[in-house]
Amino acid sequence: MWLLLFVLASIVTTALLPWLERFGFGKLPLDLRLRLGGRVWLLPFGSTLLLAVVAWTVARLLR
């Protein structure tokens, strides 16, 4: 279950990252930016973990 939640949060984070960068997401300590082949690859591990915890907390509160 946690793996599925992590994958879904990663997809959502990557899709919404241009909008979320205004609020500091994508710039957390575990967020990696790699330059390979002239492209910038973003691996938002820190932002994904933060969003997963927020989503879990909201789900627990609504339960």
DRENVEXPA-423105 format. One record per atom (N, C-alpha, C): residue in one letter; x, y, z. Coordinates in steps of 0.001 Angstrom, whole numbers, plus 500000, padded with zeros to 6 digits. Example, Ala and Ser with C-alpha at 12.3 -4.5 7.8 and 13.67 -1.06 7.14 Angstrom:
BEGIN
a513190494310507800
a512300495500507800
a513200496700507800
s512850497750507080
s513670498940507140
s512900500030507870
END
This chain:
BEGIN
m500817498805500000
m500000500000500000
m500861501259500000
w501930501249500827
w502805502423500887
w503521502646499565
l503897501566498899
l504584501712497614
l503654502344496588
l502405501910496571
l501430502492495646
l501208503970495945
l501085504310497222
l500911505709497604
l502128506543497215
f503326505989497398
f504552506697497034
f504625506923495527
v504272505915494733
v504307506049493266
v503291507086492800
l502080507032493343
l501057508013492956
l501449509430493363
a502000509578494557
a502444510902494993
a503592511401494124
s504470510503493687
s505575510890492812
s505065511379491465
i504081510697490920
i503502511108489633
i502819512465489759
v502049512645490817
v501350513919491034
v502356515045491257
t503384514766492054
t504407515786492326
t505106516211491050
t505484515254490217
t506178515576488972
t505274516367488031
a504004516011487966
a503073516707487079
a502787518132487542
l502711518322488842
l502355519634489384
l503562520466489805
l504762519989489533
l505959520647490032
l506108522101489590
p505819522463488343
p505950523883487991
p505087524795488865
w503902524348489225
w503024525125490088
w503488525047491542
l503936523864491967
l504354523671493358
l505679524353493694
e506518524633492685
e507801525297492943
e507607526692493524
r506467527300493287
r506177528612493872
r506117528548495388
f505797527355495916
f505653527161497354
f506851526452497977
g507925526258497218
g509140525665497761
g509298524181497483
f508302523532496895
f508444522128496570
f509407521970495408
g510137520884495389
g511137520659494355
g512490521225494734
k512549521870495881
k513795522467496356
k514143521953497749
l513520520872498161
l513775520283499477
l515080519488499439
p515650519149500595
p516958518482500624
p517056517176499838
l516006516372499749
l516094515099499034
l515693515199497559
d515381516373497077
d515022516555495671
d516299516657494838
l516408515792493855
l517614515749493030
l517335516300491638
r518270517076491137
r518224517560489748
r519492517077489065
l519321516284488025
l520452515717487301
l520472516256485879
r521650516578485401
r521801517005484005
r522473515880483242
l521710515244482363
l522211514145481555
l521786514357480108
g522729514302479214
g522404514430477802
g521762515748477433
g522112516817478110
g521554518126477790
g520164518364478357
r519651517416479128
r518331517570479737
r518473517596481246
v517517518205481900
v517486518235483356
v516424517233483809
w516851516266484600
w515955515257485146
w515715515574486614
l514477515649487005
l514124515961488388
l513616514693489059
l514192514384490208
l513748513268491034
l513315513854492384
p512018514154492531
p511542514877493721
p511235513961494910
f512254513304495452
f512029512375496559
f511540513087497820
g512154514183498173
g511755514913499380
g510347515468499278
s510030516068498154
s508686516621497954
s507639515516497924
t507984514383497328
t507058513257497274
t506775512724498670
l507817512591499471
l507622512115500839
l506749513087501636
l506996514365501474
l506203515371502185
l504735515307501761
l504474515222500465
l503094515147499990
l502421513847500417
a503164512749500461
a502594511476500906
a502184511552502375
v503010512187503189
v502677512332504607
v501453513240504774
v501391514310504012
v500235515206504082
v498972514471503631
a499049513721502545
a497882512976502066
a497455511926503081
w498400511242503708
w498091510236504716
w497410510885505918
t497921512042506341
t497356512746507487
t495925513201507191
v495702513741506021
v494348514171505639
v493405512960505583
a493869511851505030
a493038510643504960
a492692510145506362
r493646510204507273
r493378509754508646
r492391510689509341
l492474511974509076
l491567512926509703
l490144512790509165
l490007512459507904
l488678512325507284
l488025510982507573
r488773510074508121
r488276508730508382
r487398508645509558
END
